[in-house]
Amino acid sequence: MKLPVAEFKKLAQSHLTAEDHVKLAEHFTAHAAEHENDAKMHEELGAFYEKKEPRLAGEVRHYAAHSREAAEAMRSLARIHQELAAEHKVHAHA
């Protein structure tokens, strides 16, 4: 679940606990899904434009590629926060 902007900003700047990192990982995972859906929609639109409006197809596909790249970055951020959450849990039990 994506966090509200104010909560995200606060948590992104403080993230002191494993729970904070889990919340951030969930936020980035949800954001990645949004980018993936956006990319898929624009790839489908690119296929349509290829037949109907070829001048638009290239830019729509270009945008889709950027959305996929953004999704990948969001998944990487989520993965790092998951790792940090695990590290916090280990240190809390040590």
C-alpha positions as a printed NumPy array, in Angstrom:
array([[  0.   ,   0.   ,   0.   ],
       [  1.332,   3.41 ,  -0.941],
       [  1.696,   5.844,   1.917],
       [  0.256,   9.359,   1.864],
       [  2.908,  11.833,   0.664],
       [  3.464,  13.501,   4.04 ],
       [  3.803,  10.154,   5.832],
       [  6.138,   8.844,   3.123],
       [  8.405,  11.896,   3.344],
       [  8.593,  11.676,   7.132],
       [  9.245,   7.936,   7.146],
       [ 11.756,   8.126,   4.285],
       [ 13.802,  10.616,   6.302],
       [ 13.642,   8.81 ,   9.646],
       [ 13.123,   5.012,   9.145],
       [ 14.423,   3.982,  12.538],
       [ 12.828,   0.56 ,  12.964],
       [ 12.306,  -2.668,  11.075],
       [  8.606,  -1.777,  10.874],
       [  9.48 ,   1.543,   9.214],
       [ 11.522,  -0.286,   6.583],
       [  8.695,  -2.766,   6.   ],
       [  6.251,   0.116,   5.446],
       [  8.657,   1.738,   2.99 ],
       [  9.191,  -1.57 ,   1.172],
       [  5.428,  -1.956,   0.834],
       [  5.148,   1.625,  -0.443],
       [  7.804,   1.086,  -3.1  ],
       [  6.307,  -2.274,  -4.101],
       [  2.894,  -0.645,  -4.615],
       [  4.497,   2.197,  -6.548],
       [  6.317,  -0.332,  -8.756],
       [  3.006,  -2.007,  -9.563],
       [  1.554,   1.339, -10.633],
       [  4.504,   1.928, -12.967],
       [  4.186,  -1.604, -14.386],
       [  0.483,  -1.072, -15.074],
       [  1.228,   2.272, -16.695],
       [  3.899,   0.675, -18.877],
       [  1.568,  -2.126, -19.949],
       [ -1.2  ,   0.312, -20.838],
       [  1.162,   2.452, -22.919],
       [  2.676,  -0.572, -24.67 ],
       [ -0.851,  -1.61 , -25.676],
       [ -1.535,   1.924, -26.818],
       [  1.701,   1.822, -28.826],
       [  0.505,  -1.295, -30.632],
       [ -2.77 ,   0.455, -31.434],
       [ -0.979,   3.614, -32.599],
       [  1.317,   1.57 , -34.81 ],
       [ -1.722,   0.849, -36.988],
       [ -3.735,   4.059, -36.544],
       [ -1.346,   6.878, -35.629],
       [  2.235,   5.726, -36.327],
       [  3.721,   9.108, -35.399],
       [  2.553,   8.596, -31.826],
       [  3.718,   4.989, -31.447],
       [  7.391,   5.7  , -30.811],
       [  6.862,   8.233, -28.046],
       [  4.215,   6.122, -26.325],
       [  6.597,   3.17 , -26.323],
       [  9.392,   5.444, -25.105],
       [  7.185,   6.44 , -22.177],
       [  6.343,   2.776, -21.509],
       [ 10.06 ,   1.967, -21.343],
       [ 10.603,   4.734, -18.785],
       [  7.693,   3.414, -16.736],
       [  9.268,  -0.055, -16.749],
       [ 12.592,   1.453, -15.688],
       [ 10.877,   3.353, -12.86 ],
       [  9.164,   0.129, -11.739],
       [ 12.532,  -1.607, -11.625],
       [ 13.974,   1.195,  -9.482],
       [ 10.986,   0.995,  -7.13 ],
       [ 11.434,  -2.779,  -6.786],
       [ 15.13 ,  -2.248,  -5.995],
       [ 14.257,   0.297,  -3.311],
       [ 11.697,  -2.115,  -1.859],
       [ 14.272,  -4.914,  -1.806],
       [ 16.821,  -2.735,   0.009],
       [ 14.242,  -1.725,   2.614],
       [ 13.354,  -5.401,   3.115],
       [ 17.032,  -6.152,   3.701],
       [ 17.312,  -3.246,   6.134],
       [ 14.213,  -4.448,   7.983],
       [ 15.79 ,  -7.883,   8.369],
       [ 19.024,  -6.313,   9.643],
       [ 17.091,  -4.246,  12.201],
       [ 15.316,  -7.389,  13.414],
       [ 18.631,  -9.209,  13.848],
       [ 20.144,  -6.308,  15.795],
       [ 17.012,  -5.985,  17.948],
       [ 17.324,  -9.629,  19.02 ],
       [ 21.089,  -9.51 ,  19.555]])
